[in-house]
Amino acid sequence: MADRWSEKSLRTLFHGVGSYGIQWFRNQTKTADGSLRSRQAIYAAARRLYGLGGLTRGAWTLRRFIEHTGYQRTHLFRARSALRQKWKRLGPGGAYLITEEQKDEIVEWLKHDYWSAQKRLYCCLACHTEVKPHYSYGLCRRCYFKYRRYCVRNDLPVTLGGQNKLLIKLVNSGIDKSLQNAKLLAEMQRRFKKGYAFTMRQLDYLESLL
């Protein structure tokens, strides 16, 4: 028969969820005879108390943080280091737990930590480097000249303005009568307005219209 949870152990679980890892809970919620509860018992009790969410309820895992904000792992670890934050983990090698307060602090710090303040970018659009400086169109020097060589090789204008003018001319001429590329065209227009280089897929599309 499973060992019953005392009120003290349940309070410990209640106050610790979202802040501590599995081993901490095992050490703090021992059974009446002093034995450590199993991992399964800890998670089962958390589900009974809170439903879905387990021990991360009220906190952000690193993966969920990345999916929610769009920042990359390197951005978050750089912010953590700069802010001197300490993140809990769900055991050795387990998921990081980031509190709501830590999350807000990181997001606020990253708002002012652009790789290119002019383009409001955190890294190169092509290779995602944060070390090499911004050169042009949201690209580092290496990626920009790779981009330029591709355009010359495929008889495309090298400048973003020239590419956009060609795109508008070709689309207005009715050369592309399909509706399936409407989303692609809209995204290209958004990138142009921000001064971002077109992606290789977008350049391929432009070249296909010639």
N, C-alpha and C positions, 0 to 999 in steps of 0.2 A: 504494500500500500504506500502511495506517495506521501512523503512527509508534508504535513500541513504548514502553510505559511503563517507566521505570526504577524500581528498587526505592525510590529516594528519593522519586520522585513518588507512588508508591503509598502510602508511609508518610505523606506529606503529606495525601493524600486520606483516609487512614484516620483520622488524628488531627484533621482539620479538619471532617469531616462533622458536621452539627448545630450548628456554631459559626460558620461563615463562608458568605458568598454566592458566587455563581457567578464573579464577576469576580476575587475573591481566588484561587479555585482556578485560574483561567486564568493569572493572574500567577505563581503558585507552582509550576505543573506544566508548564512550557514544554517543547517538544520539544527534541531534541538540537541542532537548528540555531537554537534560541532563539525559535521561532515560538509564538504562543499557540494552545493547543488550542481547538477549537470547543466550543460549549456542548453539542452532541450527544455529542462524545467524552467530556466530563466526566461527563455523566449516564449514558452507557453503561458507563463504568468503575465508577461508583458502583453501578449495578445488578449488575454482575458480582461486585463485592465483597460487597454487602449484600443483594441482591435488592430487593424493593419497599421504598420509603421514600425513595430518592434522597438528596439532600443534606440533607433535613430529619430523617433518621434520628437518634434520640436527642434530638431537640428538638421543641418544640411550635410549630405555626403558630398565628397569631392565631385563625383560623377554627376549628381543632381545639380550641383552648383554650376558646373560647366555647361550642362544642357540648358539650364535656366537663363544664364547670363550671356553665353556665347564666348566667354573668355576661354583661353587655353590654359592647360595645366601649368605651363611655365609662368604665365601671368599671375596666377593665384599664389604660386610658391614664392615668386618675387615679392608680391605684396605681403605675404605672411612674414617673410624675412625682414622687410622694411618696417613693418608694424610690430615686429617682435611678438607675434601671436604664437600661442601653443595650442595645437589641435589635439583633441582626444582621438583615440583609435579603438575600434571594436576588437581589441586583442592584438597580439603581435602579427603584423602583416595584414590586419583587418582594415576596413574602410575608415577613412578619416571622418571625424564629426566636427562640423563647423557651426558654432552657435549663430543665432539670428543677428546678434550684436556684432560678432566678428564678420559676418557676411556683409552687413551694411558698411562697416568700416573699410573692408576691402574694396567694395564697389566705389565708395567715395574716393579712396586713394587712387584707384585706377583711372578715374575720370581725368586726373591731372598727370597721368604718366604715359602720355602718348609716345609711340616710336616716331610718328610724324604728327606734330601738333597741327600743322597746316592742313593735312589731309584727314586728321582725326582718326589715325590708324594706330594699332598696337603692334603691327608687324607688317612685313612685306606681303603684298597680296598674292604673290606667286610662290615664294619659297618659305614664307613665314619667319624669316630671320628677324631677330631683334637686336643683333649685334652690328651688322653692317648698316650704315646710315641710309636714309631715304635718298633716292636720286631723282626720280621723276615718275609721275602718274601712279604713285602708290607702290612703286617698285624700287628695290635696291639697284645698285649700279649693274651688277651681274645680270639680274633678271631683265632690267631695262634693255640692255644691249642684245640679249637673247631675243626679246620681244621685237626689237628693231630689225634684227637679221631675219626673223620670220616674215615680217611685213615686206621687206625688200625682196625676199625670195619668192613671195607669192603675189607680187605686183600690187600691194596694198599701200595706201598712204601711211607714212610713218607717224604723223601726228594724230593725236586723238580727235582734234577738230576736223581734220581731213577725212578720217575714217567715218565720223558721224555724218558729214556732208554727203559722202558717197552712199552711206546707208539710207539716208532720207531720200536721195535721188533715185536709188534703185527701188525702194519700196513704193514711192509715189508713182513710179513708172508702171507699176502693176506686175513687175516681174515675179513677185512672190504672191500668189493668189490664195495661198493656204491660210487657215486660221490657227493652225497648230503652233506657229512660231510667234504668235501674238505676245505670249508671256516672255519669250526670249527677247523680243524687240523692246518690250517695256523695261526689262532689266538692263539692256544695253543703254537705254536712254537715262536710266537712273545713274548708271556708272559714269556716263558722260557728264552729267550735271555735277557729280561729285569730283570729277577730274580723275577718275580711276581708269586704268588701262582695261581694255576689253580682255576677257579670258580667251584662252586658245580656242575653246569651243565656239565662242562668239566670233572670233576672227575667221575660223573655218566656215562658219555660216555666211559671213560677209563675202568671203572669197568664192563661196559656192554660187552667189548671186551674179558674179561677173560673167 
